[in-house]
Amino acid sequence: MMGAAAAAGATGGAALNVNPIRNPNQANLDFNIPGDHHDLLHHNQVGTVIVWESQAAKAWHKIEPGQAPAETRVFLEGLSGLNDTYFTVNEFKGWHLQRLLKSLRACFVDIDLGRAATRYDLDEAIERLHEKAMPAPNMVVFSGRGLHLYWILKHTPALVLPVWQAVEGALIKALADFHSDSKARDCTRLLRLVGTKNSKTGGGVRGLVLDGQPWNFHQLTDEVLGHRPERPVRQVRSFEAAQVKRGIHPRATNFRRWHLVLSDLHQIGRHHGQIPEGFRNEFLFLGSVALSWFASPESIADEVIDLAKLYCRGLPEAEAEAAASQSIARAKKSIGGEKEMWQGESKDPRYFFKRETLWERLEPLAAPVVRSLRAIIPDGVAAEHKRECDKARWDDENTGKGYRVGNAEKVAQAQSWRADGMTQREIAGNLGVSQRTISTWLGA
């Protein structure tokens, strides 16, 4: 719900008319109305957008997907001129937590210059992206102390978060020598809202549309991470090639692994209802380890506290934060570019436990649901999974349902995207198959 005072004091405004064709030579379009910023990122909104007034009101607001567009614009325009007001780049199921992610709407880079940015700074950023063979952003926000670069996405379901994380990291790294903020890389991030003010400089926050056509996420992934190798037709004998066949970009496999660990922890938590007291610290610690590969160091504590509220009721927040403290410290080192030596090799300082270690630490909790887990599993179950995958890769028999076993995961993904409102054409583009194939898989 929105603040009544803000809504009552606002006046309506016409929506920004953006050129729907991607054209690098199109005229740039300035905008400074909060409603335009929302409409560019959250067109056809499917999840909750969170707004944060951090100054006088210190109030949180929710813009729900079913809300009338006119009401949304009236509310947002009531925020014009306020100091330090932010909103979520992506959309959620009620609140901005990783587990509640509903729709990915943009990749972004926060460039902190410590001063008001100019068009020259933007040109410099785009030139550096060009030098690194990276695509230019669709939109830029002059934040008062730098630039927020946006690569706007069509509605992209949360299940591709591991790949989104890899794309996000690659864009930030490409601008590392141009003051990109390496901490601003989490899907729950809030960024400054156009039309408000930066209290540190007193300057207004304004936007500039460079290209109004949102990216298809599959296409942006290929532009940023490189095109996937050709999918093997028959045998797949490497982990990387297997991931390609399953639709996972090779550069995103590490993020996918920890995403599966976090998913397994939720599966374990749901089974037990509440984690027994002797296992709570271990459960939350491993949750913080998994989150350190997705969340910013500043947000890990909030995510772990949420995990505790779900499955460790009654545990003081201070104890949940303590369980996450080492993971947070290591995440900060990683963000700062530090490395640690391990067995003669330079490694990322974040914890990276082997599958066997995860199982040893959580076996009593995980054993009752081991058949439904993907990452926290013993050797025997891992071997079974491998045999099943090998059978699907090498035999790839038909299921009798219009698709082969090897495509089962893609079919499930297509069904999920379709349920979220994505068109068959968009699904086909994301999965790299024909629209006719998608129609067959969906039984249309």
C-alpha positions as CSV (number, residue, x, y, z in Angstrom):
1,M,0.0,0.0,0.0
2,M,1.1,3.6,-0.6
3,G,1.3,6.5,1.8
4,A,-2.0,8.4,1.6
5,A,-0.3,11.8,2.1
6,A,2.0,11.3,-0.8
7,A,-0.9,10.2,-3.0
8,A,-3.2,13.0,-2.0
9,G,-0.6,15.7,-2.8
10,A,0.3,14.5,-6.3
11,T,-1.0,15.4,-9.7
12,G,-1.3,12.9,-12.6
13,G,1.1,12.8,-15.6
14,A,1.2,11.3,-19.0
15,A,3.3,8.1,-19.4
16,L,6.6,8.4,-21.2
17,N,6.4,7.4,-24.9
18,V,9.4,5.3,-25.6
19,N,10.5,4.2,-29.1
20,P,9.9,0.4,-29.1
21,I,12.7,-0.3,-31.7
22,R,16.3,-0.9,-30.7
23,N,18.2,1.6,-32.7
24,P,21.6,2.9,-31.6
25,N,21.0,6.1,-33.6
26,Q,17.7,7.0,-32.1
27,A,17.4,10.3,-30.2
28,N,18.1,10.2,-26.5
29,L,15.2,11.0,-24.3
30,D,15.5,12.9,-21.0
31,F,13.0,12.2,-18.2
32,N,12.7,13.4,-14.6
33,I,9.3,12.1,-13.5
34,P,9.2,9.2,-11.1
35,G,6.3,7.5,-12.9
36,D,8.4,7.3,-16.1
37,H,11.2,5.6,-14.2
38,H,8.8,3.0,-12.9
39,D,7.1,2.4,-16.3
40,L,10.4,1.9,-18.1
41,L,11.5,-0.8,-15.6
42,H,8.2,-2.3,-14.6
43,H,6.1,-2.3,-17.7
44,N,3.4,-5.0,-17.4
45,Q,4.4,-5.4,-13.7
46,V,3.9,-8.9,-12.3
47,G,5.4,-8.6,-8.8
48,T,5.6,-6.1,-5.9
49,V,7.9,-3.0,-6.3
50,I,9.2,-1.6,-3.0
51,V,9.7,2.1,-2.5
52,W,11.8,3.5,0.4
53,E,11.7,7.1,1.7
54,S,14.9,7.2,3.8
55,Q,14.7,10.8,5.1
56,A,11.8,12.5,7.0
57,A,9.1,9.9,6.5
58,K,11.4,6.8,6.7
59,A,8.6,4.9,5.2
60,W,8.3,1.8,3.1
61,H,5.7,1.5,0.4
62,K,4.5,-1.3,-1.9
63,I,3.4,-0.9,-5.5
64,E,1.4,-4.1,-6.2
65,P,1.0,-5.5,-9.8
66,G,-2.8,-5.2,-9.9
67,Q,-2.8,-1.6,-9.0
68,A,-4.3,0.9,-11.4
69,P,-1.6,2.6,-13.5
70,A,-3.1,6.0,-12.8
71,E,-3.0,5.4,-9.1
72,T,0.6,4.3,-9.3
73,R,1.7,7.4,-11.2
74,V,-0.2,9.7,-8.8
75,F,1.6,8.1,-5.9
76,L,5.1,8.2,-7.5
77,E,4.7,11.8,-8.6
78,G,3.9,12.7,-5.0
79,L,7.5,11.7,-4.3
80,S,9.0,14.3,-6.6
81,G,11.5,16.5,-5.0
82,L,11.9,14.3,-1.9
83,N,15.4,13.6,-0.6
84,D,17.0,10.1,-0.9
85,T,14.1,8.0,-2.2
86,Y,14.7,4.6,-3.7
87,F,12.9,1.7,-5.4
88,T,13.6,-1.9,-6.3
89,V,15.0,-2.6,-9.7
90,N,13.3,-6.1,-9.7
91,E,9.9,-7.4,-8.5
92,F,9.1,-9.6,-5.6
93,K,6.3,-11.6,-3.9
94,G,5.6,-9.1,-1.2
95,W,9.1,-8.1,0.0
96,H,12.6,-7.6,-1.4
97,L,14.2,-10.9,-0.3
98,Q,16.1,-13.3,-2.6
99,R,13.7,-16.2,-1.8
100,L,10.7,-13.9,-2.8
101,L,12.1,-12.8,-6.1
102,K,9.3,-12.8,-8.8
103,S,10.7,-11.1,-11.9
104,L,14.1,-9.8,-13.0
105,R,13.6,-6.5,-14.7
106,A,17.2,-5.2,-15.3
107,C,20.9,-5.6,-14.9
108,F,22.6,-2.5,-13.5
109,V,25.9,-1.0,-12.6
110,D,26.3,1.7,-10.0
111,I,29.1,4.1,-10.9
112,D,30.2,6.2,-7.9
113,L,32.2,9.2,-9.0
114,G,31.7,11.1,-5.7
115,R,30.4,14.1,-7.7
116,A,27.6,15.0,-10.2
117,A,28.1,13.1,-13.4
118,T,28.1,14.7,-16.9
119,R,27.3,13.4,-20.3
120,Y,31.0,13.2,-20.9
121,D,31.2,10.6,-18.0
122,L,28.4,8.6,-19.6
123,D,30.2,8.6,-23.0
124,E,33.3,7.5,-21.2
125,A,31.5,4.6,-19.5
126,I,30.0,3.5,-22.8
127,E,33.3,3.7,-24.6
128,R,34.9,1.5,-21.9
129,L,32.1,-1.0,-22.3
130,H,32.7,-1.0,-26.0
131,E,36.4,-1.7,-25.5
132,K,35.4,-4.7,-23.4
133,A,33.0,-5.9,-26.1
134,M,30.0,-5.3,-23.8
135,P,26.7,-3.9,-24.9
136,A,25.7,-0.3,-24.1
137,P,23.0,0.2,-21.5
138,N,19.4,1.1,-22.4
139,M,19.1,3.8,-19.8
140,V,21.1,5.9,-17.4
141,V,20.2,7.7,-14.2
142,F,22.3,10.6,-13.1
143,S,22.2,9.9,-9.4
144,G,23.8,13.1,-8.0
145,R,27.1,11.4,-7.2
146,G,27.6,9.3,-10.3
147,L,25.6,7.1,-12.8
148,H,23.3,4.2,-12.6
149,L,23.4,2.2,-15.9
150,Y,20.5,-0.1,-16.7
151,W,20.1,-2.9,-19.2
152,I,16.3,-3.2,-19.1
153,L,14.9,-6.7,-19.4
154,K,11.6,-8.1,-20.5
155,H,9.9,-10.0,-17.7
156,T,12.3,-12.7,-16.7
157,P,11.4,-15.4,-14.1
158,A,13.4,-15.7,-10.9
159,L,14.6,-19.2,-11.8
160,V,17.3,-17.8,-14.1
161,L,18.8,-15.9,-11.1
162,P,22.2,-17.8,-11.3
163,V,22.7,-16.6,-14.9
164,W,21.5,-13.1,-14.1
165,Q,24.1,-13.0,-11.3
166,A,26.9,-14.0,-13.7
167,V,25.8,-11.3,-16.2
168,E,25.6,-8.7,-13.4
169,G,29.1,-9.6,-12.2
170,A,30.5,-9.4,-15.7
171,L,29.1,-5.9,-16.3
172,I,30.4,-4.6,-13.0
173,K,33.8,-6.1,-13.7
174,A,33.9,-4.5,-17.2
175,L,33.7,-1.1,-15.5
176,A,35.9,-1.8,-12.5
177,D,38.4,0.7,-13.7
178,F,35.6,3.3,-13.9
179,H,34.4,3.4,-10.3
180,S,31.8,0.7,-10.5
181,D,30.5,-0.3,-7.1
182,S,31.3,-4.0,-6.7
183,K,28.9,-4.2,-3.7
184,A,25.8,-3.3,-5.8
185,R,25.2,-6.6,-7.4
186,D,22.3,-8.2,-5.6
187,C,18.9,-8.8,-7.1
188,T,17.2,-7.1,-4.1
189,R,19.0,-3.8,-4.7
190,L,17.1,-0.5,-4.4
191,L,18.4,2.4,-6.5
192,R,17.5,6.1,-6.5
193,L,14.2,7.2,-8.1
194,V,14.3,9.7,-10.8
195,G,12.7,13.1,-9.9
196,T,13.9,12.9,-6.3
197,K,17.0,14.6,-4.8
198,N,20.4,13.4,-3.5
199,S,20.8,15.1,-0.1
200,K,24.6,14.8,-0.2
201,T,24.8,17.1,-3.2
202,G,21.4,18.8,-3.3
203,G,21.2,17.8,-7.0
204,G,18.2,16.3,-8.6
205,V,18.1,12.7,-9.9
206,R,17.3,12.6,-13.6
207,G,17.2,9.9,-16.3
208,L,18.1,9.5,-19.9
209,V,16.7,6.8,-22.2
210,L,19.4,5.7,-24.7
211,D,17.3,2.8,-26.2
212,G,13.8,2.0,-25.1
213,Q,13.6,-1.6,-26.3
214,P,14.0,-4.0,-23.4
215,W,16.5,-6.9,-23.8
216,N,15.5,-10.5,-24.2
217,F,17.5,-12.1,-21.3
218,H,18.8,-14.9,-23.5
219,Q,20.2,-12.3,-25.9
220,L,21.8,-10.1,-23.2
221,T,23.4,-13.2,-21.7
222,D,25.0,-14.1,-25.0
223,E,26.2,-10.5,-25.5
224,V,27.8,-10.3,-22.0
225,L,29.0,-13.8,-21.3
226,G,29.6,-14.9,-24.8
227,H,27.6,-17.3,-26.9
228,R,27.1,-20.8,-25.5
229,P,28.9,-23.6,-27.2
230,E,26.9,-25.7,-29.7
231,R,24.6,-28.1,-27.8
232,P,25.9,-31.6,-28.2
233,V,23.5,-33.9,-30.1
234,R,24.5,-37.2,-28.5
235,Q,27.1,-37.8,-25.8
236,V,28.0,-35.2,-23.2
237,R,31.2,-36.0,-21.4
238,S,32.0,-32.8,-19.5
239,F,30.3,-30.9,-16.7
240,E,30.4,-27.7,-18.8
241,A,28.9,-29.3,-21.9
242,A,26.2,-30.9,-19.7
243,Q,25.3,-27.5,-18.3
244,V,25.0,-26.1,-21.8
245,K,22.6,-28.8,-22.8
246,R,20.5,-28.0,-19.8
247,G,20.3,-24.4,-20.8
248,I,22.8,-23.1,-18.2
249,H,25.5,-20.8,-19.4
250,P,29.0,-22.2,-18.5
251,R,30.0,-19.0,-16.8
252,A,26.9,-19.3,-14.5
253,T,27.4,-22.8,-13.2
254,N,29.0,-21.7,-9.9
255,F,26.1,-19.4,-9.1
256,R,23.7,-22.2,-10.0
257,R,25.4,-24.6,-7.6
258,W,24.9,-22.3,-4.6
259,H,21.4,-21.4,-5.7
260,L,20.7,-25.2,-5.5
261,V,22.3,-25.3,-2.0
262,L,20.0,-22.5,-0.8
263,S,17.0,-24.2,-2.4
264,D,17.9,-27.4,-0.6
265,L,18.2,-25.6,2.8
266,H,14.6,-24.3,2.3
267,Q,13.5,-27.8,1.4
268,I,15.0,-29.1,4.6
269,G,13.5,-26.3,6.6
270,R,10.0,-26.9,5.2
271,H,10.2,-30.6,6.0
272,H,11.1,-30.1,9.6
273,G,9.0,-27.0,10.1
274,Q,11.5,-25.8,12.7
275,I,15.2,-26.7,12.8
276,P,16.2,-28.5,16.1
277,E,18.2,-26.2,18.4
278,G,21.4,-28.2,18.1
279,F,21.5,-27.6,14.3
280,R,20.4,-24.0,14.0
281,N,23.8,-22.3,13.9
282,E,25.0,-24.7,11.3
283,F,21.9,-24.4,9.2
284,L,22.0,-20.6,9.2
285,F,25.8,-20.5,8.7
286,L,25.5,-22.6,5.5
287,G,22.6,-20.4,4.4
288,S,24.9,-17.4,4.8
289,V,27.6,-19.2,2.8
290,A,25.2,-19.8,-0.1
291,L,23.9,-16.3,0.1
292,S,27.4,-14.8,-0.1
293,W,27.4,-15.8,-3.7
294,F,24.2,-13.8,-4.5
295,A,23.6,-11.1,-1.9
296,S,25.7,-8.1,-1.2
297,P,27.6,-8.2,2.1
298,E,25.2,-5.6,3.5
299,S,22.1,-7.7,2.8
300,I,23.3,-11.2,3.8
301,A,22.4,-10.5,7.5
302,D,18.8,-9.5,6.6
303,E,18.4,-12.7,4.4
304,V,19.8,-14.9,7.2
305,I,17.5,-13.3,9.8
306,D,14.6,-14.0,7.4
307,L,15.8,-17.6,7.2
308,A,15.8,-17.8,11.0
309,K,12.3,-16.3,11.2
310,L,11.1,-19.1,8.9
311,Y,12.8,-22.1,10.4
312,C,14.4,-21.1,13.7
313,R,11.6,-19.2,15.5
314,G,12.5,-17.7,18.8
315,L,16.2,-17.3,17.9
316,P,17.4,-13.8,18.7
317,E,18.3,-11.7,15.6
318,A,21.8,-11.2,17.2
319,E,22.5,-14.9,17.1
320,A,21.3,-15.2,13.5
321,E,23.7,-12.3,12.6
322,A,26.5,-14.0,14.5
323,A,26.0,-17.2,12.5
324,A,26.5,-15.2,9.3
325,S,29.3,-13.0,10.5
326,Q,32.2,-15.0,9.0
327,S,30.5,-15.4,5.6
328,I,29.8,-11.6,5.6
329,A,33.5,-10.9,6.4
330,R,34.7,-13.2,3.6
331,A,32.1,-11.7,1.1
332,K,33.5,-8.2,1.9
333,K,37.0,-9.5,1.1
334,S,35.8,-10.9,-2.1
335,I,34.1,-7.7,-3.1
336,G,37.3,-5.8,-2.3
337,G,39.3,-8.1,-4.7
338,E,41.2,-10.0,-2.0
339,K,42.4,-13.5,-2.6
340,E,43.4,-16.3,-0.3
341,M,46.0,-19.0,-0.9
342,W,44.6,-22.6,-0.7
343,Q,46.9,-25.5,-1.5
344,G,49.2,-23.3,-3.5
345,E,46.4,-21.6,-5.5
346,S,44.9,-18.2,-5.3
347,K,41.2,-18.5,-4.5
348,D,38.1,-16.4,-3.8
349,P,38.0,-15.9,0.0
350,R,34.3,-16.9,0.2
351,Y,33.6,-20.4,1.6
352,F,33.2,-23.1,-1.0
353,F,32.3,-26.4,0.6
354,K,32.3,-29.6,-1.4
355,R,29.1,-31.6,-1.8
356,E,30.5,-34.3,0.6
357,T,31.2,-31.7,3.3
358,L,27.8,-30.2,3.0
359,W,26.2,-33.6,3.5
360,E,28.5,-34.4,6.5
361,R,27.5,-31.2,8.2
362,L,23.7,-31.6,7.6
363,E,23.1,-35.3,7.2
364,P,20.8,-35.7,10.2
365,L,18.6,-32.9,8.9
366,A,18.9,-33.7,5.2
367,A,18.5,-37.5,5.3
368,P,14.7,-37.6,5.6
369,V,14.3,-35.5,2.3
370,V,17.5,-36.6,0.5
371,R,15.6,-37.8,-2.6
372,S,14.2,-34.3,-3.2
373,L,17.5,-32.5,-2.8
374,R,20.0,-31.6,-5.5
375,A,23.1,-30.3,-3.9
376,I,23.3,-31.5,-0.2
377,I,23.4,-35.2,-1.0
378,P,25.7,-38.2,-0.3
379,D,27.9,-40.0,-2.8
380,G,25.3,-42.7,-3.5
381,V,22.5,-40.3,-4.4
382,A,24.9,-38.2,-6.4
383,A,25.9,-41.3,-8.4
384,E,22.2,-42.1,-9.0
385,H,21.6,-38.5,-10.3
386,K,24.6,-38.9,-12.6
387,R,23.3,-42.2,-14.0
388,E,19.9,-40.6,-14.6
389,C,21.5,-37.6,-16.3
390,D,23.7,-39.9,-18.4
391,K,20.8,-42.0,-19.5
392,A,18.9,-38.8,-20.5
393,R,22.0,-37.5,-22.4
394,W,22.9,-40.6,-24.2
395,D,19.6,-42.4,-24.7
396,D,17.4,-39.3,-24.6
397,E,14.3,-41.5,-25.0
398,N,10.9,-40.0,-25.8
399,T,8.6,-39.5,-22.8
400,G,5.4,-39.9,-24.9
401,K,4.4,-36.4,-23.9
402,G,5.7,-34.5,-26.8
403,Y,9.3,-34.2,-25.6
404,R,12.4,-36.3,-24.9
405,V,13.8,-36.9,-21.4
406,G,16.8,-34.7,-22.1
407,N,14.4,-31.7,-22.6
408,A,12.4,-32.3,-19.4
409,E,14.0,-29.5,-17.5
410,K,13.5,-27.1,-20.4
411,V,9.8,-28.1,-20.6
412,A,9.4,-27.4,-16.9
413,Q,11.1,-24.1,-17.3
414,A,8.8,-23.2,-20.3
415,Q,5.7,-24.2,-18.3
416,S,6.8,-21.9,-15.5
417,W,7.5,-19.0,-17.7
418,R,4.2,-19.5,-19.5
419,A,2.4,-19.5,-16.1
420,D,4.1,-16.2,-15.4
421,G,2.6,-14.7,-18.5
422,M,5.5,-14.9,-20.9
423,T,4.6,-15.3,-24.6
424,Q,5.6,-18.4,-26.6
425,R,7.9,-16.3,-28.7
426,E,9.7,-15.0,-25.7
427,I,10.1,-18.4,-24.2
428,A,11.4,-19.8,-27.5
429,G,14.0,-16.9,-27.6
430,N,15.1,-17.6,-24.0
431,L,15.5,-21.3,-24.5
432,G,17.0,-21.1,-28.0
433,V,14.4,-23.3,-29.7
434,S,11.7,-22.7,-32.2
435,Q,8.2,-21.3,-31.3
436,R,6.7,-24.4,-32.8
437,T,8.7,-26.6,-30.4
438,I,7.5,-24.5,-27.5
439,S,3.9,-24.9,-28.7
440,T,4.4,-28.7,-28.8
441,W,6.0,-28.7,-25.3
442,L,3.1,-26.7,-23.9
443,G,0.5,-28.8,-25.6
444,A,-1.0,-25.7,-27.3
